[in-house]
Amino acid sequence: MLEQIIQFAKEQLGDDVKTTHELNDTQHNEVFEVAHSSVFDTIKGQISNGNISSIMDLFNGNADTDHQSNQVAGGVHQNVIQGLMDKFGFDNDKAGGIANTIVPSIIKRFADPETGNASDPSDLIKKIGMDNDSGVASIISKFTGDGGIGNLVKGMFDGK
């Protein structure tokens, strides 16, 4: 699903991002690759920190999508800025401007009812396409000892 969200943002914002921020064709395409990896890494980091409830709230449309008031959105925003600075050598202002253009659209789409709702953390992990990622399985195994998402969910809600 993350791929579709990024593709949607690219289709909706691509020309504006390219023109406004004076990107060449390669940079234009790679900006959205940086955005994809930033979203993925942020979500993975939130899971690693045991903060799946914030991701659930955001995904289910139960949280503010603004990067200044939402930890997940703020993490994506900061990771996009850093990723752009690292990859292209952009200064903070240019990277921040690009992030300000694309991150709100990505986060709003992530939280949009069209993406669906997750009934529980296991469902969320599957819907966002992280259930087959070995890194996520490794993180989950830190919480469960066996890598099982069901045990992670059970543990997070004290078996309830």
ChimeraX attribute file (.defattr): number of C-alpha atoms within 10 A of each C-alpha:
attribute: neighborCount
match mode: 1-to-1
recipient: residues
	/A:1	13
	/A:2	19
	/A:3	15
	/A:4	14
	/A:5	19
	/A:6	23
	/A:7	17
	/A:8	15
	/A:9	21
	/A:10	21
	/A:11	11
	/A:12	13
	/A:13	14
	/A:14	19
	/A:15	13
	/A:16	14
	/A:17	19
	/A:18	17
	/A:19	11
	/A:20	12
	/A:21	15
	/A:22	12
	/A:23	14
	/A:24	11
	/A:25	9
	/A:26	8
	/A:27	16
	/A:28	18
	/A:29	14
	/A:30	15
	/A:31	24
	/A:32	20
	/A:33	18
	/A:34	20
	/A:35	24
	/A:36	21
	/A:37	17
	/A:38	23
	/A:39	25
	/A:40	18
	/A:41	16
	/A:42	23
	/A:43	24
	/A:44	20
	/A:45	17
	/A:46	18
	/A:47	20
	/A:48	18
	/A:49	11
	/A:50	15
	/A:51	16
	/A:52	24
	/A:53	14
	/A:54	19
	/A:55	25
	/A:56	21
	/A:57	15
	/A:58	23
	/A:59	25
	/A:60	19
	/A:61	19
	/A:62	12
	/A:63	16
	/A:64	16
	/A:65	24
	/A:66	16
	/A:67	18
	/A:68	12
	/A:69	11
	/A:70	16
	/A:71	19
	/A:72	25
	/A:73	26
	/A:74	18
	/A:75	20
	/A:76	27
	/A:77	28
	/A:78	19
	/A:79	20
	/A:80	29
	/A:81	26
	/A:82	20
	/A:83	20
	/A:84	26
	/A:85	17
	/A:86	13
	/A:87	12
	/A:88	12
	/A:89	12
	/A:90	15
	/A:91	13
	/A:92	13
	/A:93	11
	/A:94	16
	/A:95	24
	/A:96	18
	/A:97	14
	/A:98	20
	/A:99	23
	/A:100	15
	/A:101	18
	/A:102	23
	/A:103	26
	/A:104	18
	/A:105	20
	/A:106	24
	/A:107	25
	/A:108	18
	/A:109	21
	/A:110	25
	/A:111	23
	/A:112	15
	/A:113	12
	/A:114	8
	/A:115	18
	/A:116	14
	/A:117	18
	/A:118	17
	/A:119	10
	/A:120	13
	/A:121	20
	/A:122	18
	/A:123	16
	/A:124	20
	/A:125	21
	/A:126	14
	/A:127	17
	/A:128	19
	/A:129	14
	/A:130	19
	/A:131	16
	/A:132	10
	/A:133	11
	/A:134	11
	/A:135	13
	/A:136	21
	/A:137	16
	/A:138	16
	/A:139	18
	/A:140	23
	/A:141	17
	/A:142	13
	/A:143	20
	/A:144	18
	/A:145	12
	/A:146	13
	/A:147	17
	/A:148	16
	/A:149	21
	/A:150	15
	/A:151	19
	/A:152	23
	/A:153	19
	/A:154	14
	/A:155	13
	/A:156	17
	/A:157	9
	/A:158	9
	/A:159	9
	/A:160	7
